Amino acid sequence: MFVKRNHRGEIVAVSKVQVQGIADEIRDDSPELSSFFGETLQRELAALHVSDLDMIRVLEDIVDLLIGKGVITFTDFPDAVQRKLRARQTLRKTMQDLVLIDEDDETI
């Protein structure tokens, strides 16, 4: 493996082949390389989790929009989905009663 390092000597990029700018050779079983991949994976998983939470709200809004326009009805969904949607609606209502939520600003 080959790595690129920043000014502090930390790995910032990895390549299986030596390319311009990524030329420091490192052993595949290096603890430093394992640490880099572990930290990178954790950052990517955290970003994916945040994206998942954002998408949940988008999907809720799409369902509400489609129901509001009469494209689908609530009862078109299987019972398990209806229960989950009702639970989310109840939680959102409870949160709105407890905290002022600015839906346009998306902050609590």
N, CA, C and O atoms as CSV, one atom per row, in Angstrom:
chain,resi,resn,atom,element,x,y,z
A,1,MET,N,N,0.850,-1.173,0.000
A,1,MET,CA,C,0.000,0.000,0.000
A,1,MET,C,C,0.894,1.234,0.000
A,1,MET,O,O,2.044,1.201,0.438
A,2,PHE,N,N,0.324,2.321,-0.506
A,2,PHE,CA,C,1.026,3.599,-0.531
A,2,PHE,C,C,0.120,4.645,0.099
A,2,PHE,O,O,-1.100,4.607,-0.060
A,3,VAL,N,N,0.735,5.580,0.819
A,3,VAL,CA,C,-0.046,6.587,1.530
A,3,VAL,C,C,0.462,7.986,1.227
A,3,VAL,O,O,1.601,8.191,0.807
A,4,LYS,N,N,-0.425,8.930,1.456
A,4,LYS,CA,C,-0.086,10.353,1.425
A,4,LYS,C,C,-0.263,10.850,2.843
A,4,LYS,O,O,-1.220,10.476,3.520
A,5,ARG,N,N,0.645,11.684,3.296
A,5,ARG,CA,C,0.588,12.199,4.656
A,5,ARG,C,C,0.436,13.719,4.645
A,5,ARG,O,O,0.871,14.396,3.713
A,6,ASN,N,N,-0.191,14.241,5.701
A,6,ASN,CA,C,-0.303,15.693,5.851
A,6,ASN,C,C,0.954,16.227,6.532
A,6,ASN,O,O,1.898,15.473,6.769
A,7,HIS,N,N,0.971,17.510,6.844
A,7,HIS,CA,C,2.160,18.137,7.438
A,7,HIS,C,C,2.473,17.595,8.833
A,7,HIS,O,O,3.592,17.758,9.320
A,8,ARG,N,N,1.497,16.952,9.482
A,8,ARG,CA,C,1.733,16.353,10.808
A,8,ARG,C,C,2.146,14.882,10.705
A,8,ARG,O,O,2.364,14.220,11.719
A,9,GLY,N,N,2.252,14.385,9.484
A,9,GLY,CA,C,2.641,12.993,9.290
A,9,GLY,C,C,1.491,12.010,9.355
A,9,GLY,O,O,1.717,10.800,9.349
A,10,GLU,N,N,0.264,12.500,9.416
A,10,GLU,CA,C,-0.916,11.642,9.491
A,10,GLU,C,C,-1.324,11.205,8.089
A,10,GLU,O,O,-1.219,11.976,7.135
A,11,ILE,N,N,-1.786,9.978,7.972
A,11,ILE,CA,C,-2.255,9.464,6.691
A,11,ILE,C,C,-3.541,10.191,6.306
A,11,ILE,O,O,-4.468,10.308,7.108
A,12,VAL,N,N,-3.580,10.681,5.057
A,12,VAL,CA,C,-4.779,11.356,4.564
A,12,VAL,C,C,-5.328,10.709,3.294
A,12,VAL,O,O,-6.452,11.004,2.887
A,13,ALA,N,N,-4.538,9.823,2.662
A,13,ALA,CA,C,-4.993,9.120,1.467
A,13,ALA,C,C,-4.206,7.820,1.336
A,13,ALA,O,O,-3.060,7.717,1.772
A,14,VAL,N,N,-4.860,6.826,0.721
A,14,VAL,CA,C,-4.248,5.506,0.548
A,14,VAL,C,C,-4.510,5.037,-0.875
A,14,VAL,O,O,-5.576,5.285,-1.439
A,15,SER,N,N,-3.512,4.347,-1.453
A,15,SER,CA,C,-3.663,3.777,-2.778
A,15,SER,C,C,-2.991,2.406,-2.812
A,15,SER,O,O,-1.997,2.165,-2.127
A,16,LYS,N,N,-3.553,1.520,-3.620
A,16,LYS,CA,C,-2.930,0.210,-3.787
A,16,LYS,C,C,-1.695,0.302,-4.681
A,16,LYS,O,O,-0.805,-0.547,-4.619
A,17,VAL,N,N,-1.653,1.338,-5.507
A,17,VAL,CA,C,-0.517,1.540,-6.408
A,17,VAL,C,C,0.111,2.896,-6.139
A,17,VAL,O,O,-0.544,3.824,-5.667
A,18,GLN,N,N,1.389,2.987,-6.450
A,18,GLN,CA,C,2.093,4.253,-6.254
A,18,GLN,C,C,1.692,5.216,-7.363
A,18,GLN,O,O,1.842,4.922,-8.549
A,19,VAL,N,N,1.181,6.367,-6.955
A,19,VAL,CA,C,0.813,7.417,-7.902
A,19,VAL,C,C,1.403,8.730,-7.397
A,19,VAL,O,O,1.848,8.820,-6.253
A,20,GLN,N,N,1.402,9.727,-8.243
A,20,GLN,CA,C,1.969,11.008,-7.856
A,20,GLN,C,C,1.259,11.552,-6.616
A,20,GLN,O,O,0.033,11.665,-6.589
A,21,GLY,N,N,2.032,11.880,-5.612
A,21,GLY,CA,C,1.487,12.422,-4.375
A,21,GLY,C,C,1.133,11.368,-3.339
A,21,GLY,O,O,0.930,11.687,-2.167
A,22,ILE,N,N,1.060,10.119,-3.767
A,22,ILE,CA,C,0.773,9.020,-2.840
A,22,ILE,C,C,1.881,7.991,-3.043
A,22,ILE,O,O,1.716,6.996,-3.749
A,23,ALA,N,N,3.002,8.262,-2.405
A,23,ALA,CA,C,4.194,7.479,-2.726
A,23,ALA,C,C,4.865,6.827,-1.528
A,23,ALA,O,O,5.772,6.014,-1.706
A,24,ASP,N,N,4.439,7.163,-0.299
A,24,ASP,CA,C,5.056,6.550,0.881
A,24,ASP,C,C,4.541,5.128,1.027
A,24,ASP,O,O,3.350,4.906,1.245
A,25,GLU,N,N,5.452,4.165,0.904
A,25,GLU,CA,C,5.039,2.766,1.024
A,25,GLU,C,C,4.812,2.418,2.491
A,25,GLU,O,O,5.538,2.876,3.374
A,26,ILE,N,N,3.791,1.597,2.734
A,26,ILE,CA,C,3.459,1.183,4.096
A,26,ILE,C,C,2.999,-0.272,4.040
A,26,ILE,O,O,2.378,-0.699,3.067
A,27,ARG,N,N,3.305,-1.016,5.074
A,27,ARG,CA,C,2.899,-2.424,5.125
A,27,ARG,C,C,1.377,-2.527,5.239
A,27,ARG,O,O,0.732,-1.717,5.906
A,28,ASP,N,N,0.826,-3.527,4.582
A,28,ASP,CA,C,-0.631,-3.741,4.619
A,28,ASP,C,C,-1.148,-3.987,6.029
A,28,ASP,O,O,-2.284,-3.640,6.352
A,29,ASP,N,N,-0.302,-4.592,6.870
A,29,ASP,CA,C,-0.728,-4.917,8.235
A,29,ASP,C,C,-0.310,-3.853,9.257
A,29,ASP,O,O,-0.307,-4.109,10.461
A,30,SER,N,N,0.038,-2.671,8.772
A,30,SER,CA,C,0.466,-1.590,9.652
A,30,SER,C,C,-0.680,-1.145,10.570
A,30,SER,O,O,-1.792,-0.918,10.095
A,31,PRO,N,N,-0.421,-1.018,11.880
A,31,PRO,CA,C,-1.456,-0.508,12.796
A,31,PRO,C,C,-1.919,0.900,12.411
A,31,PRO,O,O,-3.082,1.257,12.600
A,32,GLU,N,N,-0.992,1.687,11.871
A,32,GLU,CA,C,-1.342,3.044,11.448
A,32,GLU,C,C,-2.344,3.013,10.296
A,32,GLU,O,O,-3.271,3.822,10.249
A,33,LEU,N,N,-2.154,2.081,9.373
A,33,LEU,CA,C,-3.082,1.935,8.249
A,33,LEU,C,C,-4.443,1.431,8.740
A,33,LEU,O,O,-5.484,1.915,8.296
A,34,SER,N,N,-4.431,0.472,9.644
A,34,SER,CA,C,-5.680,-0.040,10.226
A,34,SER,C,C,-6.438,1.071,10.939
A,34,SER,O,O,-7.660,1.165,10.828
A,35,SER,N,N,-5.721,1.900,11.661
A,35,SER,CA,C,-6.345,3.020,12.372
A,35,SER,C,C,-6.976,4.003,11.391
A,35,SER,O,O,-8.089,4.481,11.611
A,36,PHE,N,N,-6.257,4.302,10.304
A,36,PHE,CA,C,-6.788,5.219,9.286
A,36,PHE,C,C,-8.097,4.688,8.720
A,36,PHE,O,O,-9.079,5.422,8.620
A,37,PHE,N,N,-8.108,3.397,8.347
A,37,PHE,CA,C,-9.330,2.815,7.781
A,37,PHE,C,C,-10.456,2.781,8.806
A,37,PHE,O,O,-11.615,3.014,8.463
A,38,GLY,N,N,-10.122,2.492,10.064
A,38,GLY,CA,C,-11.144,2.471,11.108
A,38,GLY,C,C,-11.761,3.839,11.325
A,38,GLY,O,O,-12.980,3.957,11.443
A,39,GLU,N,N,-10.929,4.882,11.379
A,39,GLU,CA,C,-11.433,6.244,11.578
A,39,GLU,C,C,-12.247,6.698,10.365
A,39,GLU,O,O,-13.294,7.329,10.512
A,40,THR,N,N,-11.761,6.375,9.178
A,40,THR,CA,C,-12.478,6.751,7.960
A,40,THR,C,C,-13.837,6.073,7.914
A,40,THR,O,O,-14.840,6.700,7.573
A,41,LEU,N,N,-13.869,4.794,8.256
A,41,LEU,CA,C,-15.130,4.058,8.272
A,41,LEU,C,C,-16.101,4.664,9.277
A,41,LEU,O,O,-17.286,4.810,8.980
A,42,GLN,N,N,-15.618,5.013,10.447
A,42,GLN,CA,C,-16.485,5.618,11.466
A,42,GLN,C,C,-17.059,6.947,10.980
A,42,GLN,O,O,-18.239,7.224,11.197
A,43,ARG,N,N,-16.235,7.774,10.324
A,43,ARG,CA,C,-16.731,9.060,9.789
A,43,ARG,C,C,-17.796,8.828,8.724
A,43,ARG,O,O,-18.823,9.506,8.706
A,44,GLU,N,N,-17.548,7.864,7.833
A,44,GLU,CA,C,-18.505,7.577,6.764
A,44,GLU,C,C,-19.811,7.016,7.319
A,44,GLU,O,O,-20.889,7.374,6.845
A,45,LEU,N,N,-19.721,6.148,8.310
A,45,LEU,CA,C,-20.928,5.601,8.925
A,45,LEU,C,C,-21.735,6.690,9.623
A,45,LEU,O,O,-22.964,6.692,9.563
A,46,ALA,N,N,-21.042,7.618,10.287
A,46,ALA,CA,C,-21.734,8.728,10.955
A,46,ALA,C,C,-22.434,9.618,9.928
A,46,ALA,O,O,-23.568,10.047,10.144
A,47,ALA,N,N,-21.761,9.891,8.820
A,47,ALA,CA,C,-22.371,10.715,7.767
A,47,ALA,C,C,-23.578,10.001,7.157
A,47,ALA,O,O,-24.590,10.632,6.855
A,48,LEU,N,N,-23.467,8.695,6.979
A,48,LEU,CA,C,-24.584,7.925,6.443
A,48,LEU,C,C,-25.773,7.942,7.407
A,48,LEU,O,O,-26.923,8.033,6.975
A,49,HIS,N,N,-25.502,7.857,8.688
A,49,HIS,CA,C,-26.568,7.902,9.699
A,49,HIS,C,C,-27.304,9.239,9.648
A,49,HIS,O,O,-28.534,9.273,9.684
A,50,VAL,N,N,-26.568,10.325,9.567
A,50,VAL,CA,C,-27.195,11.647,9.473
A,50,VAL,C,C,-28.035,11.732,8.204
A,50,VAL,O,O,-29.147,12.260,8.222
A,51,SER,N,N,-27.503,11.215,7.110
A,51,SER,CA,C,-28.247,11.217,5.854
A,51,SER,C,C,-29.525,10.375,5.968
A,51,SER,O,O,-30.571,10.759,5.446
A,52,ASP,N,N,-29.438,9.239,6.644
A,52,ASP,CA,C,-30.623,8.399,6.852
A,52,ASP,C,C,-31.702,9.161,7.612
A,52,ASP,O,O,-32.878,9.094,7.254
A,53,LEU,N,N,-31.313,9.878,8.651
A,53,LEU,CA,C,-32.288,10.636,9.431
A,53,LEU,C,C,-32.942,11.720,8.581
A,53,LEU,O,O,-34.145,11.956,8.689
A,54,ASP,N,N,-32.153,12.377,7.741
A,54,ASP,CA,C,-32.704,13.388,6.845
A,54,ASP,C,C,-33.688,12.767,5.853
A,54,ASP,O,O,-34.737,13.343,5.565
A,55,MET,N,N,-33.344,11.598,5.338
A,55,MET,CA,C,-34.208,10.935,4.361
A,55,MET,C,C,-35.516,10.462,4.989
A,55,MET,O,O,-36.553,10.449,4.325
A,56,ILE,N,N,-35.476,10.079,6.245
A,56,ILE,CA,C,-36.711,9.673,6.921
A,56,ILE,C,C,-37.711,10.817,6.889
A,56,ILE,O,O,-38.888,10.615,6.591
A,57,ARG,N,N,-37.239,12.019,7.198
A,57,ARG,CA,C,-38.139,13.175,7.193
A,57,ARG,C,C,-38.644,13.466,5.781
A,57,ARG,O,O,-39.806,13.830,5.603
A,58,VAL,N,N,-37.787,13.309,4.785
A,58,VAL,CA,C,-38.196,13.518,3.396
A,58,VAL,C,C,-39.300,12.528,3.033
A,58,VAL,O,O,-40.306,12.904,2.432
A,59,LEU,N,N,-39.108,11.271,3.399
A,59,LEU,CA,C,-40.115,10.255,3.082
A,59,LEU,C,C,-41.430,10.519,3.804
A,59,LEU,O,O,-42.503,10.321,3.233
A,60,GLU,N,N,-41.354,10.964,5.053
A,60,GLU,CA,C,-42.581,11.320,5.777
A,60,GLU,C,C,-43.325,12.427,5.042
A,60,GLU,O,O,-44.544,12.365,4.884
A,61,ASP,N,N,-42.591,13.435,4.596
A,61,ASP,CA,C,-43.206,14.554,3.883
A,61,ASP,C,C,-43.816,14.097,2.555
A,61,ASP,O,O,-44.888,14.566,2.172
A,62,ILE,N,N,-43.142,13.192,1.857
A,62,ILE,CA,C,-43.671,12.670,0.591
A,62,ILE,C,C,-44.961,11.889,0.839
A,62,ILE,O,O,-45.935,12.060,0.105
A,63,VAL,N,N,-44.980,11.045,1.851
A,63,VAL,CA,C,-46.186,10.284,2.182
A,63,VAL,C,C,-47.327,11.247,2.489
A,63,VAL,O,O,-48.435,11.084,1.978
A,64,ASP,N,N,-47.059,12.257,3.329
A,64,ASP,CA,C,-48.094,13.241,3.670
A,64,ASP,C,C,-48.594,13.964,2.420
A,64,ASP,O,O,-49.795,14.189,2.270
A,65,LEU,N,N,-47.684,14.323,1.533
A,65,LEU,CA,C,-48.053,15.023,0.302
A,65,LEU,C,C,-48.926,14.144,-0.586
A,65,LEU,O,O,-49.949,14.599,-1.097
A,66,LEU,N,N,-48.530,12.898,-0.771
A,66,LEU,CA,C,-49.300,11.987,-1.615
A,66,LEU,C,C,-50.679,11.709,-1.033
A,66,LEU,O,O,-51.658,11.614,-1.773
A,67,ILE,N,N,-50.764,11.578,0.281
A,67,ILE,CA,C,-52.065,11.378,0.926
A,67,ILE,C,C,-52.903,12.645,0.779
A,67,ILE,O,O,-54.091,12.578,0.462
A,68,GLY,N,N,-52.282,13.797,1.012
A,68,GLY,CA,C,-52.994,15.076,0.905
A,68,GLY,C,C,-53.541,15.333,-0.486
A,68,GLY,O,O,-54.611,15.925,-0.629
A,69,LYS,N,N,-52.826,14.898,-1.510
A,69,LYS,CA,C,-53.275,15.087,-2.892
A,69,LYS,C,C,-54.210,13.972,-3.364
A,69,LYS,O,O,-54.705,14.010,-4.491
A,70,GLY,N,N,-54.450,12.987,-2.508
A,70,GLY,CA,C,-55.358,11.903,-2.866
A,70,GLY,C,C,-54.746,10.869,-3.803
A,70,GLY,O,O,-55.462,10.041,-4.367
A,71,VAL,N,N,-53.434,10.913,-3.973
A,71,VAL,CA,C,-52.783,9.935,-4.842
A,71,VAL,C,C,-52.815,8.551,-4.198
A,71,VAL,O,O,-52.994,7.540,-4.879
A,72,ILE,N,N,-52.642,8.521,-2.896
A,72,ILE,CA,C,-52.739,7.281,-2.123
A,72,ILE,C,C,-53.586,7.574,-0.893
A,72,ILE,O,O,-53.804,8.731,-0.533
A,73,THR,N,N,-54.054,6.523,-0.264
A,73,THR,CA,C,-54.752,6.694,1.004
A,73,THR,C,C,-53.945,6.004,2.090
A,73,THR,O,O,-53.143,5.110,1.822
A,74,PHE,N,N,-54.172,6.432,3.304
A,74,PHE,CA,C,-53.450,5.874,4.440
A,74,PHE,C,C,-53.650,4.361,4.512
A,74,PHE,O,O,-52.733,3.615,4.854
A,75,THR,N,N,-54.850,3.931,4.187
A,75,THR,CA,C,-55.170,2.498,4.278
A,75,THR,C,C,-54.553,1.674,3.149
A,75,THR,O,O,-54.618,0.445,3.176
A,76,ASP,N,N,-53.951,2.340,2.150
A,76,ASP,CA,C,-53.220,1.613,1.104
A,76,ASP,C,C,-51.974,0.932,1.671
A,76,ASP,O,O,-51.481,-0.050,1.115
A,77,PHE,N,N,-51.475,1.466,2.782
A,77,PHE,CA,C,-50.262,0.907,3.385
A,77,PHE,C,C,-50.599,-0.324,4.210
A,77,PHE,O,O,-51.685,-0.408,4.784
A,78,PRO,N,N,-49.676,-1.285,4.276
A,78,PRO,CA,C,-49.890,-2.450,5.154
A,78,PRO,C,C,-50.040,-1.994,6.605
A,78,PRO,O,O,-49.582,-0.912,6.975
A,79,ASP,N,N,-50.684,-2.828,7.419
A,79,ASP,CA,C,-50.932,-2.484,8.825
A,79,ASP,C,C,-49.658,-2.096,9.562
A,79,ASP,O,O,-49.666,-1.145,10.343
A,80,ALA,N,N,-48.564,-2.818,9.328
A,80,ALA,CA,C,-47.304,-2.521,10.024
A,80,ALA,C,C,-46.815,-1.118,9.678
A,80,ALA,O,O,-46.316,-0.399,10.544
A,81,VAL,N,N,-46.957,-0.732,8.425
A,81,VAL,CA,C,-46.533,0.606,7.997
A,81,VAL,C,C,-47.449,1.661,8.605
A,81,VAL,O,O,-46.979,2.709,9.049
A,82,GLN,N,N,-48.747,1.393,8.629
A,82,GLN,CA,C,-49.690,2.338,9.238
A,82,GLN,C,C,-49.345,2.582,10.705
A,82,GLN,O,O,-49.365,3.718,11.178
A,83,ARG,N,N,-49.028,1.498,11.421
A,83,ARG,CA,C,-48.659,1.648,12.841
A,83,ARG,C,C,-47.413,2.512,12.990
A,83,ARG,O,O,-47.353,3.374,13.866
A,84,LYS,N,N,-46.425,2.285,12.142
A,84,LYS,CA,C,-45.176,3.064,12.220
A,84,LYS,C,C,-45.419,4.527,11.881
A,84,LYS,O,O,-44.872,5.418,12.531
A,85,LEU,N,N,-46.238,4.775,10.866
A,85,LEU,CA,C,-46.541,6.163,10.502
A,85,LEU,C,C,-47.311,6.864,11.618
A,85,LEU,O,O,-47.027,8.017,11.940
A,86,ARG,N,N,-48.288,6.169,12.209
A,86,ARG,CA,C,-49.037,6.755,13.334
A,86,ARG,C,C,-48.108,7.048,14.514
A,86,ARG,O,O,-48.214,8.094,15.153
A,87,ALA,N,N,-47.199,6.113,14.794
A,87,ALA,CA,C,-46.263,6.304,15.902
A,87,ALA,C,C,-45.399,7.540,15.657
A,87,ALA,O,O,-45.175,8.332,16.572
A,88,ARG,N,N,-44.914,7.709,14.425
A,88,ARG,CA,C,-44.101,8.890,14.098
A,88,ARG,C,C,-44.933,10.168,14.226
A,88,ARG,O,O,-44.453,11.175,14.745
A,89,GLN,N,N,-46.180,10.123,13.752
A,89,GLN,CA,C,-47.047,11.298,13.861
A,89,GLN,C,C,-47.281,11.657,15.323
A,89,GLN,O,O,-47.257,12.832,15.689
A,90,THR,N,N,-47.504,10.657,16.147
A,90,THR,CA,C,-47.716,10.886,17.579
A,90,THR,C,C,-46.464,11.487,18.220
A,90,THR,O,O,-46.550,12.447,18.987
A,91,LEU,N,N,-45.326,10.927,17.906
A,91,LEU,CA,C,-44.069,11.466,18.456
A,91,LEU,C,C,-43.829,12.903,18.007
A,91,LEU,O,O,-43.433,13.752,18.805
A,92,ARG,N,N,-44.068,13.166,16.735
A,92,ARG,CA,C,-43.860,14.526,16.222
A,92,ARG,C,C,-44.821,15.503,16.897
A,92,ARG,O,O,-44.429,16.619,17.238
A,93,LYS,N,N,-46.085,15.090,17.096
A,93,LYS,CA,C,-47.072,15.940,17.763
A,93,LYS,C,C,-46.650,16.209,19.204
A,93,LYS,O,O,-46.743,17.338,19.685
A,94,THR,N,N,-46.184,15.159,19.892
A,94,THR,CA,C,-45.716,15.320,21.272
A,94,THR,C,C,-44.562,16.309,21.325
A,94,THR,O,O,-44.522,17.172,22.202
A,95,MET,N,N,-43.627,16.190,20.393
A,95,MET,CA,C,-42.483,17.105,20.362
A,95,MET,C,C,-42.933,18.541,20.095
A,95,MET,O,O,-42.405,19.481,20.688
A,96,GLN,N,N,-43.896,18.705,19.215
A,96,GLN,CA,C,-44.388,20.052,18.919
A,96,GLN,C,C,-45.070,20.654,20.138
A,96,GLN,O,O,-45.000,21.863,20.358
A,97,ASP,N,N,-45.728,19.818,20.928
A,97,ASP,CA,C,-46.375,20.314,22.138
A,97,ASP,C,C,-45.353,20.677,23.210
A,97,ASP,O,O,-45.584,21.591,24.002
A,98,LEU,N,N,-44.217,19.965,23.241
A,98,LEU,CA,C,-43.192,20.206,24.257
A,98,LEU,C,C,-42.229,21.319,23.886
A,98,LEU,O,O,-41.795,22.088,24.744
A,99,VAL,N,N,-41.899,21.404,22.609
A,99,VAL,CA,C,-40.876,22.338,22.142
A,99,VAL,C,C,-41.409,23.059,20.927
A,99,VAL,O,O,-42.110,22.475,20.101
A,100,LEU,N,N,-41.076,24.321,20.823
A,100,LEU,CA,C,-41.452,25.048,19.619
A,100,LEU,C,C,-40.526,24.609,18.497
A,100,LEU,O,O,-39.308,24.766,18.589
A,101,ILE,N,N,-41.102,24.063,17.449
A,101,ILE,CA,C,-40.320,23.593,16.310
A,101,ILE,C,C,-40.624,24.506,15.135
A,101,ILE,O,O,-41.777,24.700,14.751
A,102,ASP,N,N,-39.563,25.058,14.579
A,102,ASP,CA,C,-39.694,25.854,13.367
A,102,ASP,C,C,-39.473,24.928,12.197
A,102,ASP,O,O,-38.331,24.625,11.854
A,103,GLU,N,N,-40.560,24.468,11.571
A,103,GLU,CA,C,-40.465,23.487,10.491
A,103,GLU,C,C,-39.662,24.008,9.315
A,103,GLU,O,O,-38.987,23.228,8.644
A,104,ASP,N,N,-39.717,25.328,9.040
A,104,ASP,CA,C,-38.953,25.858,7.918
A,104,ASP,C,C,-37.461,25.869,8.207
A,104,ASP,O,O,-36.644,25.624,7.320
A,105,ASP,N,N,-37.117,26.155,9.448
A,105,ASP,CA,C,-35.710,26.238,9.846
A,105,ASP,C,C,-35.149,24.871,10.171
A,105,ASP,O,O,-33.932,24.687,10.158
A,106,GLU,N,N,-36.019,23.896,10.467
A,106,GLU,CA,C,-35.631,22.535,10.793
A,106,GLU,C,C,-34.768,22.454,12.043
A,106,GLU,O,O,-33.962,21.533,12.179
A,107,THR,N,N,-34.925,23.405,12.954
A,107,THR,CA,C,-34.172,23.348,14.208
A,107,THR,C,C,-35.125,23.246,15.374
A,107,THR,O,O,-36.271,23.692,15.314
A,108,ILE,N,N,-34.628,22.653,16.427
A,108,ILE,CA,C,-35.409,22.545,17.653
A,108,ILE,C,C,-34.829,23.524,18.648
A,108,ILE,O,O,-35.319,23.624,19.773
